[in-house]
């Protein structure tokens, strides 16, 4: 059972392919000196991908190796001169056993341990894989055993041991530690100190006068600065090995990207004002990120004070321009409205002027009718009342409106005149909610409608004729209902009458002149007979 578990673990950690070839030129090889000097010497060759060899300048030796070098048990079981290396990426470390070919393979076994903990990843097992012709040609090495490729987690180390089965003794050991690395920003250079940066590149041994320890926690540069150079600790890196991200005012300004230069610095150029955080990482270990905060001051025209003053100036300018534009438009509108109002008032006066002769003509016709009947007394009373009505009409001719009380008096006088001629009955009633002295009404607006009730309604019925005029208040509206019990007439029948036609024209112009209230005229049959004319004065109170 244990052998099965070990086999599964070994299968997950090794290159299970029967092919042992690797691209020999992509790897750095480490081995004891005798392996390079003696073709038959038995020794382990450790091959690690070389693109991250630059990190050896940062961390050449693992603290695990230092601990084992002081461990007497470890040293007693193994030969001196074992190979120990650090690696930094997730690639597998490759192991070869020099001096052991197919004929000698049965004499040797190998195992793989994880340290710390000495967990067995691959138990002691025989050797059955060897380098092929391509690798032999590329490496210049003789045919040798291939033990496989292995890896572990960061912070751990692998121990590969080879033993001679006949002597039951470990004859070769190789150590490889996966070390965590994180960028360290050592210096910051600006446009002002860029000369020091170039001097430091040429002479690295010179003292560093731009160390980050000399700056405040948030490094600040003026708006005129065009260069910011962040130097990292020693090492020569390719563009793809260093990546950086730039955060501005809490948002990603430059997403993760490869460096622009093959060296150990990040060079930023021409960035707008704001609060920045530069984040730098090695592509081999992207989980380890170094951060450095800096700020670019705004130019005078980019400051909040300038923006506030400029905003106030622009707002004031736009406000003044808008006010002037609105003033001009309002002035034009007022002039136009005044012209329209004047035109409507002239039209209303013209209509009113037509109503007066129309009223006088009808009154004289009534007097003529009384004279023809030889009713001298009635004609005299009619003339007296007519004179008083005409005097009141002339008195109010210059007015646009008069009180409801005065309008009712004129209507009463007119109905008395017509009553003398035709003998009908009439009544005028006013809602108690209406103040007849404070409520105004357009002059002579009702008279032509009452005249229609007389001429087309009750004239033929004589003493049996009845006319009622009722003033009501409905919320903010006033209604005037003029009802007769005549034979009735429709709007089509009454449409040709001059008085009704002039009244409609007056209402139309009054509605145009006064948009805050509207007057509506409706004619309908009364019950059981006759006609009802209703005037509705909207928003009158």
Residue pairs with C-beta under 8 A, 6 or more apart in sequence:
3 123
6 120
6 122
6 123
9 121
9 122
10 112
10 121
10 122
10 123
10 125
13 112
13 121
13 122
13 150
13 151
14 122
14 148
14 149
14 150
15 92
15 94
15 148
15 149
18 129
19 132
20 129
20 130
20 131
20 132
20 135
20 146
21 131
21 132
21 134
21 135
22 47
22 94
22 135
22 149
23 138
24 47
24 135
24 138
24 139
25 138
26 49
26 50
26 51
27 47
27 48
27 49
27 50
27 94
28 47
28 48
28 49
28 50
28 53
29 45
29 46
29 47
30 45
30 46
30 47
30 48
30 83
30 85
30 174
31 43
31 44
31 45
31 46
31 83
31 98
32 41
32 43
32 44
32 81
32 82
32 83
32 172
33 81
34 41
34 43
35 41
35 43
35 45
35 98
35 99
38 99
39 99
39 142
40 99
41 98
41 99
42 97
42 98
42 99
42 100
42 108
42 162
42 171
42 172
43 97
43 98
43 99
43 172
44 83
44 95
44 96
44 97
44 98
44 147
44 160
44 162
44 172
44 173
44 174
45 95
45 96
45 97
45 98
45 141
45 144
46 83
46 85
46 93
46 94
46 95
46 160
46 174
46 176
47 93
47 94
47 95
47 96
48 85
48 87
48 91
48 93
48 94
48 176
49 87
49 89
49 91
51 89
51 238
51 241
52 87
52 88
52 89
52 241
52 284
54 235
54 236
54 237
54 241
55 86
55 88
55 179
55 181
55 235
55 282
55 284
56 86
57 234
57 235
57 236
58 181
58 233
58 234
58 235
59 86
59 88
59 179
59 181
60 86
61 84
61 86
62 84
62 86
62 157
62 175
62 177
62 179
64 115
64 116
64 157
64 175
64 177
65 84
65 157
65 175
65 177
68 74
68 75
68 115
68 175
69 75
77 170
78 161
78 170
78 173
79 170
79 171
79 172
79 173
82 172
82 173
82 174
82 175
83 173
83 174
83 175
84 174
84 175
84 176
84 177
85 93
85 175
85 176
85 177
86 176
86 177
86 178
86 179
87 93
87 176
87 177
87 178
87 179
88 178
88 179
88 181
88 282
88 284
88 285
89 284
89 285
90 151
91 151
92 149
92 150
92 151
93 149
93 150
93 151
93 158
93 176
94 146
94 148
94 149
95 110
95 146
95 147
95 148
95 149
95 150
95 160
95 174
96 131
96 141
96 144
96 145
96 146
96 147
97 108
97 110
97 127
97 144
97 145
97 146
97 147
97 162
97 172
98 141
98 142
98 144
99 144
100 107
100 108
100 127
100 144
100 145
101 130
101 142
101 143
101 144
101 145
102 130
102 143
105 126
105 127
105 128
105 130
105 145
106 126
106 165
107 164
107 165
107 166
108 126
108 127
108 145
108 162
108 163
108 164
108 165
108 171
109 124
109 125
109 126
109 127
109 162
109 163
109 165
110 122
110 124
110 125
110 127
110 147
110 160
110 161
110 162
110 163
111 120
111 122
111 123
111 124
111 125
111 160
111 161
112 120
112 121
112 122
112 150
112 158
112 159
112 160
113 119
113 120
113 121
113 158
113 159
113 160
113 161
114 120
114 121
114 152
114 156
114 157
114 158
114 159
115 156
115 157
115 158
115 159
115 175
116 156
116 157
121 150
121 152
121 158
122 148
122 150
124 163
127 145
127 147
129 145
129 146
129 147
129 148
130 143
130 144
130 145
130 146
131 139
131 141
131 143
131 144
131 145
131 146
136 142
136 143
147 160
147 162
150 158
150 160
151 158
151 178
152 158
152 178
153 178
154 178
154 179
154 180
154 285
155 178
155 179
155 180
156 177
156 178
157 175
157 176
157 177
157 178
158 175
158 176
158 177
159 173
159 174
159 175
160 173
160 174
160 175
160 176
161 170
161 172
161 173
162 170
162 171
162 172
162 173
163 169
163 170
163 171
164 171
180 285
180 288
181 282
181 284
181 285
181 288
182 281
182 282
182 285
182 288
182 289
182 290
183 232
183 233
183 242
183 280
183 281
183 282
183 288
183 289
183 290
184 232
184 233
184 290
185 212
185 230
185 231
185 232
185 280
185 290
185 292
186 208
186 211
186 212
186 231
186 232
186 233
187 197
187 200
187 208
187 210
187 211
187 212
187 230
187 231
188 210
188 212
188 215
188 219
188 228
188 229
188 230
188 231
188 292
188 294
189 196
189 197
189 210
189 227
189 228
189 229
189 231
190 221
190 225
190 227
190 228
190 229
191 224
191 225
191 226
191 227
192 225
193 209
193 210
194 227
194 229
196 209
196 210
197 210
197 229
197 231
197 265
199 206
200 206
200 208
200 231
201 263
204 234
210 231
212 219
212 292
217 293
218 275
218 293
218 294
218 295
219 292
219 293
219 294
219 295
220 294
220 295
220 296
220 297
221 228
221 294
221 295
221 296
221 297
222 296
222 297
223 273
223 296
223 297
223 298
223 299
223 302
224 299
225 296
226 269
226 270
227 267
227 268
227 269
228 267
228 268
228 269
228 271
228 294
229 265
229 266
229 267
229 268
230 265
230 266
230 267
230 268
230 278
230 280
230 292
231 264
231 265
232 242
232 264
232 265
232 266
232 280
233 264
234 264
235 264
236 262
236 263
236 264
237 259
237 262
237 263
237 264
237 282
238 262
239 258
239 259
239 260
239 261
239 262
240 258
240 259
240 283
241 259
241 282
241 283
241 284
242 258
242 259
242 264
242 266
242 280
242 281
242 282
242 283
243 256
243 257
243 258
243 259
243 280
243 281
243 282
243 283
243 286
244 254
244 256
244 257
244 259
244 266
244 278
244 279
244 280
244 281
245 252
245 254
245 255
245 256
245 257
245 278
245 279
246 252
246 253
246 254
246 268
246 271
246 276
246 277
246 278
246 279
247 253
247 276
247 277
247 278
247 279
248 271
248 272
248 274
248 275
248 276
249 274
249 275
250 275
253 271
253 274
253 276
258 283
259 266
260 266
260 267
261 267
266 278
266 280
268 278
271 296
272 296
273 296
273 297
273 298
273 299
273 302
274 295
274 296
275 293
275 295
276 293
276 294
276 295
276 296
277 291
277 292
277 293
277 294
278 291
278 292
278 294
279 289
279 290
279 291
280 289
280 290
280 291
280 292
281 287
281 288
281 289
281 290
282 288
300 306
340 512
340 513
341 513
344 509
344 510
344 512
344 513
345 400
345 513
347 505
347 509
348 400
348 506
348 509
348 510
348 513
351 502
351 505
351 506
351 509
352 397
352 443
352 444
352 506
354 498
354 502
355 444
355 447
355 448
355 499
355 502
356 393
356 397
356 444
358 448
358 498
358 499
358 502
359 393
359 444
359 447
359 451
360 390
362 451
362 455
363 386
363 389
363 390
363 417
366 382
366 417
366 418
366 420
366 421
367 379
367 382
367 383
367 386
369 421
370 378
370 379
370 382
370 420
370 421
371 379
378 420
378 421
381 420
382 417
382 420
382 421
385 413
385 416
385 417
385 420
386 417
388 413
389 410
389 413
389 414
389 417
392 406
392 409
392 410
392 413
393 410
393 444
396 402
396 406
396 410
396 443
396 444
397 443
399 443
400 442
400 443
401 440
401 441
401 442
401 443
402 440
402 441
402 443
403 436
403 437
403 438
403 439
403 440
403 441
404 430
404 434
404 436
404 437
404 439
404 440
404 441
404 471
405 436
405 437
407 441
407 443
407 446
408 428
408 430
408 436
408 471
410 447
411 428
411 446
411 447
411 450
411 469
412 428
414 447
414 450
414 451
415 426
415 428
415 450
415 454
415 467
418 424
418 451
418 454
419 425
419 426
422 454
422 458
422 459
422 462
422 465
423 462
423 463
423 465
424 454
424 458
424 459
424 461
424 462
424 463
424 464
424 465
424 466
424 467
425 463
425 465
425 466
425 467
426 466
426 467
426 468
426 469
427 467
427 468
427 469
428 468
428 469
428 470
428 471
429 468
429 469
429 470
429 471
430 436
430 470
430 471
431 471
431 472
431 473
433 473
434 471
434 472
434 473
434 478
436 471
439 478
439 540
439 541
441 537
442 506
442 510
445 503
445 506
445 507
445 535
446 469
446 480
446 482
446 535
447 499
448 499
448 500
448 502
448 503
449 482
449 499
449 500
449 503
449 533
449 535
450 467
450 469
450 482
451 499
452 494
452 497
452 499
452 500
452 533
453 467
453 482
453 483
453 484
453 486
453 531
453 533
454 467
454 484
456 486
456 489
456 493
456 494
456 497
456 531
457 465
457 467
457 484
457 485
457 486
457 487
457 488
457 489
457 530
457 531
458 464
458 465
458 466
458 467
458 484
458 485
458 486
459 465
459 486
460 486
460 487
461 485
461 486
464 485
465 484
465 485
465 486
466 484
466 485
467 482
467 483
467 484
468 481
468 482
468 483
469 480
469 481
469 482
470 480
470 481
470 483
471 478
471 479
471 480
472 478
472 479
472 480
472 481
473 479
473 541
476 538
476 539
476 540
476 541
477 536
477 537
477 538
477 539
477 540
477 541
478 536
478 537
478 540
478 541
479 534
479 535
479 536
479 537
480 534
480 535
480 537
481 532
481 533
481 534
482 532
482 533
482 534
482 535
483 526
483 530
483 531
483 532
483 533
484 526
484 530
484 531
485 526
485 529
485 530
486 529
486 530
486 531
487 529
487 530
488 525
488 526
488 529
488 530
488 531
489 523
489 531
490 523
491 523
494 500
494 523
495 501
503 521
504 521
507 519
507 520
507 521
510 519
511 518
511 519
516 539
517 537
517 538
517 539
517 540
518 538
518 539
519 535
519 536
519 537
519 538
520 535
520 536
520 538
521 533
521 534
521 535
522 533
522 534
522 536
523 531
523 532
523 533
523 534
524 531
524 532
524 534
525 531
525 532
526 532
